[in-house]
Every structure is written in structure tokens, then in C-alpha cells.
Amino acid sequence: MSTIALSGASSARAPFWRRLSSQEMLLAVAIVGLALVVGLVNPRFLSANNLADILLGNAYIAVAAIGMSMVIITGNIDISVGALIGVLATVSGSLAVAGAPIAVTWLAPLVFGMLVMGLQGAIVAYVGIPAIVVTLGMLSILRGGLISVTGGKWITDLPDAFHLADIEIFGFIPMPVAIMVVATILAAVWMRWWPLGRAIYATGGNPEAARLSGVSPRRTLVLVFVLHGFFAGVAALLFATQLRVIQSTTPSGLEFTIITASVVGGVSILGGVGTVVGSTLAAILIAEITSALVFINISPFWTHALQGALILATVIADIERRRRRLAGAIR
Amino acid sequence: MTAVASSNRASRARIFLRHETILAAMLVVALFGLGLFNDRFLTIDNLLNQGRLMTEIGLIALPMTFVIVTGGIDVSVGAIVGLCAIVLGYSWKNLGFPLPLAIVFTLVVGAAAGLANGLVITRIKVPPIITTIATLTLFRGLAEGISQAHSVRGYPDWFYFLGQGDVFGVPTQLLVLFLAIIVFGVALDRTTFGRTLYAIGSNETAARFSALPVERVKLAAYTLSGLMASLSALVLVSRVTTTRSDMGMGYELDAIAAVVLGGTSIFGGSGTIWGTVIGAVMIQLLKNGLALTGVKGDATIMVIGVVLIASVLIASSLQRRRV
């Protein structure tokens, strides 16, 4: 019964034009539109190689943004994920170099990721310390731990079989892209139609109401963090296997890029709203913008400024839109 | 009567259990502990030098206390340090400003960056954490874009007085920090502005209904945060004699850790400047003490993370017992 109540809110069929203006649709249009415009200026942007590079190099961000979206939908945030991905990639790579079976090297980051995130989720849910403080502390622990253990050395001489990202499904779909698409669809379906998935929205929308309708906000929160850890593990695996070496540092500000993908993808920072389809599309759009800068001869050093402006604009638009809707509802 | 007795005992216990008291005791123990381990630690030279190194974080942690007392947070301060460092170097070297003008311009840019944060937070009502995450990326991106990865060196000698000089043996910037501590401490504890910060943090709606200028005070807190970050940038550039766009990276974490370690509740409404100062000293001494006993610089970040989480866990369990 509670399932019906939980899914009822958004299952009403929106008219076609309204669905066109949804965040996902806007993002899809922006992705295609930007590709066409940049393609006109510089046709090389549209080469199959470049388009594939954009997807391959950034699939891990989209995958990590799935878990981040869930966390943000519950009304929390995680800024430790960038450092965690670095740690997990190093764990996996070190195991591979030490000669562990390939299956172990692939499973280890998933399990370890779930443990670390599950621990953080439990502290947030049961001790009541805000996620920003817990994940801030964990960020220091993971980043400091990683650099002091590896000494900043890169991992090289990885066995060939380790490179998950090299596998091509049906001989032409690269593994990272396949994982990104499948993970997004599975997570989207689960969050849209499964009771546990709906519980995530219920917890973020109104924890007290969720509790009264039989959802445990605390248990849901821990589950969400564990899932987030799982996706961080998958992301780490894609990150670790995309090059022949594993750097001991992840790109600076990786956690903020992942949060940007979620927020630009329409996940509301106030909790309760958003989809992982949106966050994946946003991750692709951000990667496309970064690549486009190079093709229209703008220095890549401006990438972060543009990213920051983009996230700020999206967030402001999101808040304004909600306020207008709220004002409309009251009237 | 028993009620009076027990409340008396409770208040005495409360003084002992006050976060600042516990922290100060831990600080003294740590000082002597580390001093026993290493005879280079408890020397005037080393301690003064640590004060020099502590100033950049300390200057940021002071207004951060204000912001967190209102129930907000500002994670963009490290990026503002980077942006201001670049603005200083760029306006002096590339735009040809005289250095004093460039310094003033840098302070203005820092305050403007903080004001921008404040405006988005108070006018558009975007949650502080999200606002400052976005502006963190924006400010750091502007620093990278303006500098194009070029560093600026070769400042005139008088400029290094701030970061490397000393007055009667005390590092210049440490005096600046002392002055700032007194100003911020008095402002938080003894002025209407400071009391308003607490009122906003403990119940914003009630503060608004009491006709307190909630938005203006919050705006001032975030602007101060930006201004002090630019001051910190000046001290930093003067100390290391160069300007790079990645300067101040991670400063927000150290500053927040100092504030939270100092007993300021992350939910707002309580906290003191003295606590923050002890927190900042504690972090610096931990770093230094560990470094002297042979722990590498990066591992100390790890210890700070552990100390941060542990102190919040302990504080929350103490509070729970009290209730």
C-alpha cells in the first residue's frame, strides 16, 4: 500500500510539452545542439574518435554521479568520493600488480567502497553528524592515507587482463560506455518503480512522513551510502583501467565535478527530487563542453571557471523554478 | 534543595566538560608530550615559526567561525585564496598596478567574492554548502583562467616583510593574527552583531521575527570570510614569494576542522573564537609535532581527518549525556 502512495506523486502522465521541458530533455537537446554548433566551427569535433574519447574518458564520472545523485536526493552530500575513487583505483591496481586473480582485483574496490561509504552512512544516520562533516573528515583521511602510502608513485606494469575498459561488447561497444548505460538504466528503473527506490525520494522529501508511512529513513540512508560506495567502486575500476598507469592522485576537484553532474542533471540539493538519467546526461554534457573548449581554441585553463558558472546558474534556476511553482501552488 | 545542589554540581561539571576546557587541557598535554619526544619541538624558535605557518589558516578560521555559528558553511575560501593570489600577481605584473594599489585591489576582490557568496545565499536562498561548492569551482577556475598556469615572482623586498619579517622577534603575520583574534573575539562575544550571529544560528525564524537584520548580518559574515581569505592570500604570497593558481587548495578543510575542533556546533548557534584559536593551534602543533617525529606531511592530513571525526563524535556523545 505504501508503494502506491510513494509512487503516486510522480506517476501521473505529464502532457507531452511538459515532458519536453523536463531537465533530461533539456540536457539531451543541449548535448546534440552543442555538438552541432561546435561541429560547424570545427568539423573534427564530430569525428567518431573524438566523440568516443569524450564518452570513454568520462564514463566513470557518470557512474559515480549515479550514487552521488541518490545521496543528494536523500538530502545529504558526500565530498569524500573523489579521494575514495583514488584509493579504490590504487587498491585494485596494487592487487593486480601483486598477482591477485583478476576477479579479485575487480571485486575488491566494490567491496571496499561499500564498506567505507556504509561506515559514513551509519555515522550520518545513527549518530546524527551532518554528512558534510563526516565526509570532510573522511576526505582528509583517504587523501592523506593514499599519498603517504603510495608516496606519489604511479602504478605501472599492470597485467593486460586487468584492463576492464579494453573489453568491447559485441566487438564494438566499449565496456565503460556499456557499464555507464546499463548502470544508469538499472538505477533509474529501481529508483522509479521499486519500493526501496521510492523510499530514497520519500526520505529526502520528508523524513518524518517517510517514517510514518513505514519507511525507515535511517536504514534507507545507510543503504544509499552503501550503493554510493558500490558505484564509486565501479567508477574507480573504470578510472584505473582506462590508462596503462594508475596515478596516485585523481583529477583535482573530482568530487565537485561529480556533484556538478548530479546537480546540473536536475537533482535538487534540497532533497527529494531528481533522476540518474539526468545526472548521466549532465556528466556527458560537461565532458562535451570541456572537449569543445579545446576545439574552439579556448584555453583549457578556463574549464573550471565555466563548470563553476554552469553549476551556479543551474542551482539558481532550480531554486527560482521551485519558488515560482510553490507560489503558483499557494495561489 | 537537592535540585539546587545538583544544578550547582552540574554547572561545575559543565565548566570542566566545556569543549574549550577539554581542548585546552588536551593542548597542554600534547605540548608536553610532543616536547618530551623531541627536544626541537618546545623551543621558542620552533613555536614562533609554527605561529608563522598557522596564520594563513587562522585568518580564515576566524570568519569561518562566524559563518558556522549562523548555521552556514563556506568551502570556497581556499579557492578565494588562490584567486586573490593570482589577482595580486596579475594586477601588479600584467596590468602594471603599483603594488600598494594591487594589494588594495586584491582585498576588494576577496571581499567581493565573499559578498557574491552572501548574495546568492541570502537573496536567492541557495543552501550555503551548494553555493560555495559552486563558487569554489568558479573562483579556482577564474584563478586558473587568468593565470594560464603562469606564476608571478620577483616582488619588491618590502612586500616580504608581511610574510617573512618580524617585529621584536615576533613574526609580522602572527601580530596580524593576534589583532584579528582580538577583533573577531570581541565582535562575536561583546557586540550586537555577534549576538545576532548566535541568534540566527539557534533559530533563524525567531531571529527574523525579533526584527534582527538576519540577511544583512549573514551577508556581512560571508563578506568577512572573503576579505580574510584575501588577507590570508597576501600573507601566503609574501611568505612563499611566488603566486600560483593552486594556492590555498584545501585551506577550507583545515579552517573548518579548526572551527569544529574548537567546539563550534556545525548546526550553528554555539561556538567561540577562543575555541577556534585553540583548534587551529592544535592542528598546527599536531602537524609540526608529527613532522618532527618523522611522519611525512601527507600522513598528517590523515590525522587531522581522524581528529575531526573523533572530536565531533565525542562532542555529540557528551551532549547527548547532558540532555
Contacts between the chains, C-beta under 8 A, distances in Angstrom:
chain1	res1	chain2	res2	distance
A	77	B	129	6.4
A	79	B	75	8.0
A	79	B	133	7.9
A	123	B	309	7.6
A	123	B	313	7.6
A	127	B	313	6.5
A	127	B	316	6.1
A	128	B	316	6.7
A	129	B	266	7.7
A	129	B	309	7.9
A	129	B	312	5.4
A	129	B	313	7.0
A	129	B	316	6.2
A	130	B	266	5.5
A	130	B	267	7.4
A	132	B	73	6.7
A	132	B	129	5.8
A	132	B	266	7.4
A	133	B	256	8.0
A	133	B	260	6.4
A	133	B	266	5.2
A	133	B	308	7.3
A	133	B	309	7.7
A	133	B	312	5.8
A	134	B	309	6.5
A	134	B	312	8.0
A	136	B	253	6.1
A	136	B	256	6.4
A	136	B	257	7.5
A	136	B	305	7.9
A	136	B	308	6.9
A	137	B	257	7.8
A	137	B	305	4.4
A	137	B	306	7.3
A	137	B	308	4.2
A	137	B	309	3.8
A	137	B	312	7.7
A	138	B	305	6.5
A	138	B	309	7.4
A	139	B	253	7.0
A	139	B	305	7.0
A	140	B	253	6.1
A	140	B	257	7.5
A	140	B	301	5.0
A	140	B	302	6.4
A	140	B	304	5.2
A	140	B	305	3.0
A	140	B	308	6.9
A	141	B	302	5.1
A	141	B	305	3.6
A	141	B	306	6.1
A	141	B	309	7.9
A	142	B	305	7.8
A	143	B	298	7.8
A	143	B	301	6.1
A	143	B	302	7.9
A	144	B	298	5.1
A	144	B	299	5.7
A	144	B	300	6.9
A	144	B	301	3.2
A	144	B	302	3.2
A	144	B	303	7.5
A	144	B	304	7.6
A	144	B	305	6.6
A	145	B	299	7.6
A	145	B	302	5.0
A	147	B	298	3.8
A	147	B	301	7.9
A	148	B	296	5.4
A	148	B	298	4.3
A	148	B	299	3.9
A	148	B	302	6.7
A	252	B	246	7.7
A	252	B	249	7.3
A	253	B	136	7.9
A	253	B	137	6.5
A	253	B	140	7.1
A	256	B	133	5.9
A	256	B	136	6.6
A	256	B	137	5.3
A	259	B	133	6.2
A	260	B	134	7.9
A	260	B	137	7.1
A	263	B	130	7.1
A	269	B	126	7.7
A	269	B	127	5.8
A	269	B	130	4.5
A	270	B	127	7.2
A	299	B	145	7.1
A	299	B	148	6.1
A	301	B	144	4.5
A	301	B	145	5.2
A	301	B	147	7.5
A	301	B	148	5.3
A	301	B	149	6.1
A	302	B	141	6.7
A	302	B	144	7.4
A	302	B	145	4.2
A	303	B	141	6.8
A	303	B	144	7.9
A	304	B	137	5.4
A	304	B	138	7.6
A	304	B	140	5.6
A	304	B	141	3.0
A	304	B	144	5.8
A	304	B	145	7.8
A	305	B	137	7.9
A	305	B	138	6.0
A	305	B	141	3.0
A	305	B	142	4.9
A	305	B	144	7.1
A	305	B	145	4.8
A	306	B	141	6.8
A	307	B	137	5.3
A	307	B	138	8.0
A	307	B	141	6.4
A	308	B	134	5.7
A	308	B	135	6.5
A	308	B	136	7.3
A	308	B	137	3.5
A	308	B	138	2.7
A	308	B	139	7.2
A	308	B	140	7.5
A	308	B	141	5.0
A	308	B	142	8.0
A	309	B	138	5.8
A	309	B	141	7.9
A	311	B	133	7.5
A	311	B	134	4.3
A	311	B	137	6.4
A	312	B	120	7.2
A	312	B	131	7.6
A	312	B	134	4.1
A	312	B	135	6.7
A	312	B	138	6.2
A	315	B	126	5.4
A	315	B	130	5.7
A	315	B	131	7.4
A	315	B	134	6.1
A	316	B	120	6.9
A	316	B	124	5.4
A	316	B	126	6.4
A	319	B	124	5.7
A	319	B	125	6.2
A	319	B	126	5.5
A	320	B	124	7.1
A	323	B	125	7.9
